[in-house]
Amino acid sequence: MKLSAEFAKSLGFGEAAKDVVSRPLLELPLLVSERALADRVDVLAASASAMAIAGHTPSMDVIAMPKRGYGPRPIGILSPVARTIYESIVGRLQPHLPKPSREQGIGAHRAFGVDEGRPSEVRIVDMDIAACYEYVDHHILADEVLMQSLDSEATRALSDLLGDLFPRAVGIPQAMSASHLLADVYLDRIERGIRRRGYEVSRFADDFRVISPDWASAHQAIELVVEEARSIGLTLADGKTRIHSVKQLQEAEAEREALLNDYRSRAADNLRSVEFVQVGYDDFELEEVDASEDEVDFEALKGIVKDWVQSDPEQRTLHATYGSRALRVLRNAPKRLPDDWLVEIVAREPPHLRNVLVYLRARQEHRKNWATVARPLALPRTSPWARVWLLRMAETLTAPKVGYRAAFDDWAQRCLVDKSEVVRAEAAWALAHSKSITAEQLGDLFVESTSITRCGVSAVAGVLDGAAPSKLGKAMRADSQLVRAAYEWGTANAG
């Protein structure tokens, strides 16, 4: 990809660079290569502009993230420079693109069509596109972007960049806000086709909900969506197409609410206490004292988590729908959740690892936290996504004594030879603060690194060197202005 100097000046590299160093990819923590440039946004923006004009060939590291059910979700990680260029181009196009489908919120999407007064024969159809981002055709996307924006130069630049990342001209990076905007442009074509046939439709990302007047037209709607999706190279996800009546959806929502209310009611009864109140010289009455709202919520959600982890792991129950909420609220509970529960949550629902780690980070039981973190490390298999999150915890969990994190450091050493360079860089950063990585190991990582992680690895060198640059540190500093900025950030964070 190569941009003209005039076009490059029209792009908001500065704003995009600020976004890159402060906003993590969706579902991931902010990576060390981006954090290391937080103080030198100007250098990142200037580097992106210069490389785009000179001709930049971006690279991408793909890591697998677990998703609900089976199969991984690939997350494409770009270098800070490539991500800045990508977001700058899409940022220029954004004012002309359709309104983001996620703005309405998932709650509004799930409530669509489930209002009172609809005839009993009405049917609601829920559908989901399979692996949408992986099969976005660049030529069709370019046509849609051009029709919406009338910006031929930005459209051409976008196509060139995506073509460098995906030589087969199919696919866009996942876990990025810019990609969500492009996916909305692409999927809007399906939505328009549905509306042209007279159906009411709501879309949240790649989830469609269509209102049909009766059972027969519901099946026609499914065939229509299949046809529209196939015309742009997409297909519906197996097993995720459902036809409901309005009553069924209302009852399902009522069942979810009833579950929580039942646990809250039982918690309130269990926590209610009795006190003796003196009403005379030698006369007392019994008075019931209710627990606070927070106490009731803590007890109710704890009960839901307990029953969830003790249920059949092969069956997904309503309790699991409260998993994220429960862990968020229970961070502030006086009593810690048992480790066995936390580990079981991760084992049966791997995407919940992030929520478990955020729960631990909010707790102040430092030694227990490190003991808990050590247990997922011993699970039969962790995904690259999980390894990134676990490595990030080294900096966010306090470790008063080095021995608390010994098991973690042993595991992080093994991550230094991981297949994913992102995992390797995060492992190096995790080990730097306990001085558990050698200059030789770091030199090997730098040689193997690409522009995706080179800044992160150089930041590690800065931590190890502190105020006295080593030969390795001096060599890294000379690599580029961008790498030098990351190294200096590392030295500033050496303490």
Protein Blocks (a to p, Z undefined) as FASTA:
>chain_A
ZZdfklmmmpcfklmmmmmmmmccehiacdfklmmmmmmmmlmmmmmmmmmmnopadddd
ddddddehedddddddddfklmmmmmmmmmmmmmmmccdfklnopklmmmgopaghiafk
bccdddddehkllmccfklmmmmmmmmnopaklmmmmmmmmmmmmmnopacdehiaklmm
mmmmmmmmmmmmmmmnopacddehjaccdddfbfklmmmmmmmmmmmmmmnopacdehia
ccddfklmmmmmmmmmmmmmmmmmmmmmmmpccddddfbfklccdddddddfklmmmmmm
mmmmmmmmmmcfkbccfklmmmmmmmmmmmmpmbdcdfklmmmmmmmmmmlmmmmmmmmm
mpcclklmmmmmmmmmmpmbdcfklmmmmmmmmmmpccfbfklmmmmmmmmmmmmmgfbl
klmmmmmmmmmmnopacfklmmmmmmmpcfklmmmmmmmmmmmnmmmccfklmmmmmmpm
klmmmmmmmmmmmZZ
